[in-house]
Amino acid sequence: MAKNNKDATTTLEAGRLYTNSEAASYLHKTPGSMSVARHLGRLAGLPVIHLGAKVLYRGSDLEAYLKLQTDDSGGAKPWKKPRKVSPGRPRNKRRAAA
């Protein structure tokens, strides 16, 4: 990854393949959190290339994924009514009294 010293941003080469560590660095994550997120399906918009045990990402895919994750609303998110949490299963009154 080439670093531009002027504005401290990282640019990626579109056709190059990046390792899990390099992709994690670009997305400001740890390699472990990338692995867990990939396993849990939290990186749904990011295509992965498997070469044996290696996990690789295309530079263009990383940039597209980051663009999809960008919030252009200025940081203001619409207010959502909090969801109700069910109290759970009622306790057995006979057991509680004993």
Helices and strands as residue ranges (DSSP letters): E 2-4, E 9-11, E 17-19, H 20-26, H 31-40, E 49-51, E 54-58, H 59-69, H 93-97
